Amino acid sequence: VQGPARIEEATEELLRRLRESVKLRMISEVPLGAFLSGGVDSSAVVAMMAGLSDEPVNTCSIAFADPQYNESEFAQMVADRYHTRHRVEQVDADDFGLIDELARLYDEPYADSSAIPTYRVCQLARKHVTVALSGDGGDETFGGYRRYRLHMMEERMRASLPAAIRQPLFGFLGRVYPKADWAPRMFRAKTTFEGMARNSVQAYFHSMSQLREPQRSRFYSRRFKAELGGYSAIEVFERHARNAQTDDPLSLIQYIDLQTYLVGDINTKVDRASMAHSLEVREPLMDHPLIEWLATLPSQLKVRGPEGKWLLKKAMEPHLPADVLYRPKMGFSVPLARWFRGPL
């Protein structure tokens, strides 16, 4: 049942669990603060911290000179509302000296450009605190990624067409349609057609891949293919899908992300960047009882129509400005394409 009473009960339970998770991670004998990006997740953590603290919360934020990527005004709204001790530093399009340093710190191929601002926000935080709370994990557990909404749209289309028609039709369209990486994702029909020709796990693997299967098969030499012996990276996704024990399409890809993207990208990024500055980062949205409880909720409470993180936003309405909750997601990224076409 998802009537008003069920939703109110779920929001109250979420707030209770969120407060408990944040409270546990505020136990510290050293100076403590939080990252505040201006997105829903970090803002929710700061709101909970402010309600649990007699002292103003220390918050740190990175601003970008490029307004397309700059969320600092939204971080400032939250800082003003909760009277935090807010520190902001700007990352400009000349922050390239960091690239060699990041290669040394990460010690492995690592392709997420948000490692740059993450390093900088850890550097800023360490000037003032020894422990920082972060909003990482919220997208995976609450259903915040735009790719989740696109996947769910594709799922509805996949379910409406028998595989015997869908696979040959969309397979053909995917092969003949021109590639348009320059276009917004919703207009990149080639990717959608290629996804529609696949099953759910194959389609999600396809959308998550930097290098997609048709490109891999062209790039790989005969010798390399022979060495692979038929192995494909999709086997990682398929193994996790078998363990997911769910028929729900959103829960399935959230589970895959928890097992792959969260640990391999997000946690790795924050761990390397924070340890470089001897900063301890704690993750209240990755509290395992919280994640276990969220996994039992219906997907309609997470992604509802065009709105991701629906339940978290409903729960935070009394605590955060609507401009922070209900605005397009930006993500903690850098203007990489512009950097490479310009100064780099």
N, C-alpha and C positions, 0 to 999 in steps of 0.2 A: 504494500500500500504506500502511495506517495502523495497523500493528501497533505493539507497544511499542518496537521498535527504531527505527522511523520517527519515532515521537513523541519519543523520547529524542534522536535526531539533530536534530530540528527545535528542541527546547528549547535544546539546546547551541548550535546555530547562532544562535538568537535572542539568547541571552545574550551571545555573542561580538559580534554586530552592535550590540547595545544598548550594551555597554561601549565599543566603538569610537566610536560616535556621541556618547556622553556625554563620553568622553575628549577628542575633538576640540573640543567646546564648553566644556571647562574651561580651555582655553588662554587666559590672560588676565593682563594686567599691572595690573589694577585689582581691588578687592575683589569677590568672586564668591559667589553663594548660589543658593538654589532656592526656588520656591513649593512648599509642602507642604499640600495640601488634606485629606489623609486618604483620598483615592481611590486606586485602583490605579495610575494613570498617574504622578502626581507622586511617589507613594511608591516606584515602581520606579526613577524617575530619581534620587531621593535615595539609594536603596540602592546604585545603581551609582556615584554620586559618592563615597559613603563608602568604598567599596572601592578607589577610585582616589586618595584624598586622605590625606595624612599628618596634616593638620589637621582639626579638627571642621568639618563642613559648616554654613554659615549657612542656616537655614531660616525661612520666614515663613508665617504662617497667619492666616486670618480666621475668627473665631468669630461665631456668631449667637446673639442672646438667645433666639430661638425654637428649642426643641430639635428640632423637626421638620426643620430645615435645618442643624443644627449638627453638623459632622463633626470638630470640633477634638479630641475625645477620641481619634479614630483617627489623626489627625496626630501627637498626642502619643505614641501607641504607637510610631510609626516614629521619631520624634525621640529617644525614650528608648532604643530598640534600637540606634540608631547614634550616640548621644551627640552629637547636633547642637546647635549654638547656636540654640535655637528661640525665635522671637518671635511672640507672638499678640496680635492686637487684635480687639476686639469691634465688630461693626456692629449697631447697634440699629435699631428700627423708626422712628427719628426722623431717619434719614439722608437727608432729603428735600431739604436745601439743595443737594445734589449734582446734582439733576436739571437745573437751569438751566446749571450748569457743564458737565455732560455734553453737553447740546444744543450748547453752544459748541464743545466739543472735537471732537465727532464730525462736526459740520458737514454732516450728512445725516440723513434719517429712519433711526433705528436702534432696533430693537424688542426687544433682548435685555436683560432686567433684570439679568443677571449682570455687565453693565458697571459696576454700582455696587460690588459687592465686588471686582471686578477692579481698579478705580481705587484702592480702599483698600489692596489687597494690594501694588500697585505703589508706593503712597505709603509704606507701611510698609517695604518692601524697600529703597527708595532711602535711607532713614535709615542703613542699614548696609552696603549693597553698591551697585556700579555696574552689574553684570551679574547676571542671574538666569536660571536654567534652569527650564523649565516642562514640564508633561506634556501640553500641547495636541497634538491630532492622534491620540491613542491610540484614542479611540472610533471614529473613521473608519477607521483602518487595521487595528485588531485586532478590530473588530466589537463595540463596547461598548454602543451605544445600544439601549434597550428597544424602540424602533420597528423595529429590525432583526429582532428576534425575532418581533414581531407581524406584520411584513411576510412573514416566512418561513412563519408559520402560515397567513396568507391565501394565500400562493403554493401551498401544498399543497392548500388547499381549491379554489383556482382550477383547478389542474391536474386535479382529480378530476371536474370538471363541464364538459361542452362549452359553449363560448361561447353557442351558440344557446339553451341553457336558462338558463345563468348570468346573462347580461346582462338579459333581460326580467324574470326572477324577482327578482333582487336589486335591479335598478333600481326595480321596483315597491315592494319592501319598504323601500328607502332613502327613497322619497318619502313613504310613509305612516307610517313609524315615528317616534315623537316624539323630538325632540332632547333630549339629557340631558348637557349640558356639565358639570353638577355631579357626575356619577357618575365613578368611576374608568374609565380608558380601556377596560378589558376588558369593562365593562358598557355602553359606549356603542355599542349595536348599530347605530344609524343610520349612524355612521361606517364600521363594518365592512361593512354592507350596501352602502353607496355604493361602498366600495372593491372589493367583490366583483364589482360590475357592470362594473368597468373592467379594462383590461389592466395589466400590471405597472407600466409607467412612469406611466400615468394614476393608478393607485392610490397610488403613492409620492408623486406630486405632490399628490394629494388629502390624504394624511396630513401632509405637510410644510407645507401652506398654512395661513396664519392665517385667510384669507378664502377659503372654498371656492367652487367654480364655481356652485352654485345661488344662493349669496348674491351673488356678483358679478353674475350676470345680473339679479337683482332690483334691485341698487343702481345699476347703470350706466344712465344715461339713454340714450334713443334716439340723441341727438346724439353722445354719447361712444362708443357702440357703432359708429356710422357712422365716427367718426374712427379707431377701432381698425382698421377695414377687415378684420375677421375675425381679427385677431391675438389670440392667447391666450398667457399667460405659460408655459403648458406647453411651448411650442415650445423654450424654453431647455433643459428636461429632455430633450425628444425629440432635440435636436441632440447633446447629450452622450451620450445612449443609443446613437445611431448610431456614435459614435466609440469607444465602450467596448470593442468587439470581444470580447464575452463573452456566453455563453448562461447563465452562472451567475447565479441571481437575487440572491444576496447581493453578489457582485462588482459587479453592475450598479449597485445602489443605493449601494454604497461609492464607486464611481467618480463617480456623480452628485454625491454629497456632497463629494468632494474638489474637484470643479470649481465647486460652488455654495456650499454651506453653510460649508465650511471656510474658504474665502477671503473670502466675503462676510460671514460672521458671526464665526467664532472668531478668524481672523487680524486682521480689522479691529478687533475689540474689544480685543485685547491690544496691537496696534500703537498705537492711539490712547491707551489708558490708560497704557502704559509711556512713550511719548514725552512725555506731559503732565508726567512727572516726570524726564525725561532718564535713564530707566532702559533699558538694553539687555536685551531678553528673547531667549533662544536656545531653540530647539525641537528637542531630540534625537529626539523621536518622529516628526518630519517629515524626518528625514535621507533624502535621495532614494534612496540604495542600499538602505536598510532598507525603505522603502515598495515599491520595485521587487521586492525579494525576497519580501516578504509577499504581494504580488499574485500570486505564482506558487504559493502554498500552497492546498490545498483548503479550501473554506469550512467543512468540518466541524471544522477546527482552530481556527476563529474563533468560530463560534456552534454550540454543541452542546447540543441540547435547550433547557432554560431558562437555560443559562449562556452569557453573552457573554464575549468576550476569553479564550476557553478556553486557548489556547496560552500567552498572556502570563501567566495565573494559574498554569498548571502550571510554567512556567519560573521564576516568582518564589516558588514554595512554600518553597524553602530560605532565601529572603532576607527574606520579609515575614510578619507574623502572619496566621493564617487569618482572624481577625476583620476584617482590612483587605481581604483578597482575596475572601472569600466572604460578602459581605453585600449587601443591596439597594443598588443605585446611587442616589445622591442627586442628583448634579449640583450645579454651583456656582450656585445660584439664590437668590433672596430671596423672602420670604413676601408676594409682590406682591398676591395676592387679599385677604389679611388687611389689608395696608396700605390698600388702596383702600376696603375695607369699614369700616375703622376710622379711624386718624389722618388719612389722606389724604382 
